[in-house]
Amino acid sequence: MNDVFFQDPWWLIVIKVLALFVILLLWTIFNVWYERRLVGKMQHRLGPIMNGPFGLAQALADGAKLLVKEDFRPQHTDKWVFNLAPVLTGMAAFTTWTVIPFGGQVEIFGVSTRLQVTDLPVAVLFVMAIASIGIYGIVLAGWASNSTYAFLGAMRSSAQMISYEIAMGLSIVGVFLMTGTMSTYGIVEAQQAPVIFQVPFTGMQFNIGLMGWYALLLAPSFVIYGIAMVGETNRAPFDLPECESELVSGYLTEYSGFRYAMFFLAEYINMATVSAVCTTLFLGGYLPFWPLNLIEPLNNAWLGPLWFVIKVQLLFSVFVWLRGTLPRFRYDQFMDLGWKRLIPISLLWIVMVAVAPMYTVALAIVLVAILIVFASRRKQQQERVPPVDPDEVFDAFAGGYPVPPRPGQVLPELARVIRSEPAQPTESEER
């Protein structure tokens, strides 16, 4: 137990925790400004340009406004649960970062340590567990608000988490099979191994210094995790728990002031968290980009946080890009994507990696070919539209959501208005 939690002196642990807390707060403020500016560029706007250089102080001013804003609570809410929910979500968002490695082995005040608060033999499972605890804050917020909109948003969020956390968990099983460890530091170090290219049917091998990032070696896992992490964070196009067109603001409807700020802070930290986990598992963590890793001064442990932050920020940009370009999914389509697509593909990929872990690139190509064949067959089946029975009553809500009638079908309320048969010409028209 001591080897796990107490590798460093107590004063160094305190420094790491305080530094991590300050970094996350400042990073979140920057990400709020960054998202507004990037979305503004996508929409041919300027975004925030007032209050400080480049509008950087605008996000800080908005945060200060939320802290001093009137904080009221509806009369018929559960007081203790209502106040506990945002605290629980915020604590879960901060706790996850304790096992994320920012850099390798360095020396601080004469003590050899890692740029990481702590590490665990099951650090990745710890991240998944804490992420699951964060959803309790959302569910409790929806229940304690005593509001239909908030409760529906909380139920959607819980269903969304259950659906996509399965796919997310299955996507990282391949990483465990390749590395043989669940330690975040061990996974990053395992990706330092170079990729050896071999010419088919010859004994020729060559090495260009490319590191074995699992985004390349386990590309299907990387893609599945990327989709699941967007669904896990309730971000567009998967922001169904708080969609304004249906649920006002979902589980946030009754919150304001500091408690709303806690949820707002947790959302942005969670986006950075899943991006950091993705960076750690698939993008080499704090390791430099190729071919920069071949330059010895740039392959420095103290530069690890720089490479780590750049990778996380690029993944965060993907969140912003999706928000600015894609419309919101329909709820049934969102559930179908998780249960009927991502989970079966993840299970098939795990079996393929377990059978032949040395040929993952070839297996990825085979998996893509299988998916293309199934997609083409499904498209052919959908194109074979059965003939429409004119005597059959058409129900637009038979599938649970409204669908338009096909050619030849008529809505029941319009059956007496719209003629199903062509009108016969009159005698005057015939003349």
Phi, psi and omega in degrees: 000318180296329180290341183269310190261338189236051177287330186253157172297157185299322181293328177288324177296318178298317178298316180297316182295314179296318178297319178297318180297314180294317180299316181295320178296311181294321179296321179295316178300317178297320182294326176298313177296319182297318179295317180296318179294316182292318176296323176299318177296321179294328181261016179058041173239173179270330187079193181293123179233351181265173175060079177096171179296127181060017180077018183296328182282353181294316178295322177295320178294321177295320177296318177296324178297318180295327181289327182258359181289151178302127182248105182245157180233130178304153190294319189263027178267162174277109191302306187292316179291323179299321179279331183285327187303307180294327178296318180296317179294318179295319179296320179296322180295321180284322187296325183303327186287351182293337181252008179273121180279122176274337182195178182273208182283124178227178179239123181237116180053041178081003181250125177281122184209168175263153174280067185200136181299309177200168177225153181228152174298338178237045185299321181294321176295324176299318178298315180295321180294315180295322177297326177289327178293325181302330181291335178299323178299320179292317179295316178295324178296317179293322180286317184287340182289341180056043180227139180296317180297315180296319181293318178296320177297321178294319178295320176297318181296318179294317177297322179294318180295316180298318184293313189267343175288332175295311178297322179296316179296321179291329182292332182267358176296323177301324177295318177298320180294326182281321184267329184076017179212158175248006177285132181295319178296318179295324179293318178295315180296327179294335180279000174284342181299131183288155176270122180262118178270136181233130178285126181301142176065014175223166178267010183285131176229146176212153184231121180257009180086007179288126181279153184277066175292140184285350171295335176266312183286330180236057184301317177300321177297320180296317180293316180296317178297321179299318178291317182294325182290330175291318177292328181292328184267004179057040180255157179301141004274018181250028183273045181293327179297340182227033182287126187292331183290341184240318192239022181063273172226016179066225183291349179266004188301317186266004183261149178205171174062223185296320181294322175295322179298325178296315177296318179299316178296317181297324180297315182287325176293323178296322176298316176293327181294308181295328176292322178293319177296318177298318177298318181293318186277326190238337187247022174078009176056239183274005180286144182289162178289154171278137005265017180296336179293343179280345178269114188300316179298331179278343178268056185251142181297326180288341176272356179305313177302327179295310179297322180297314182294321178298316180295316179297320181292326176295319176293322175298325178297329177296319176304313181294319179299316179296319179298321184277350187239328188255141174282167181289139177291151168285147190299318181293324176295322179296317178292321178299320180299320181286310188275325186261347182242296189294314183294311177299320179296320178297316179297316179297320180293322178298316179298318181294318179292320180295327181284316184223076183291345182275352184234047185292325180295315177295322178295324178297319178296318178298319179297317178297319179297319178298316180295323178295318179297313180295321180295319179294320177294321179295321179295321178296321178293323179291330179287338177280081182279124179293153180295151183270130176277116182295336180275349181283134179282127182271127178247111183291338183251023182294328180271004181096348179215152185290135176231146180285155178288149175278168177302126183101342178265146182229137175298142183303321182287348179250006184296327181275349182262315182267129178279133177275342180244146179296141181289142179278138180294145178281174181294322179294323178291325178293324177290000000 
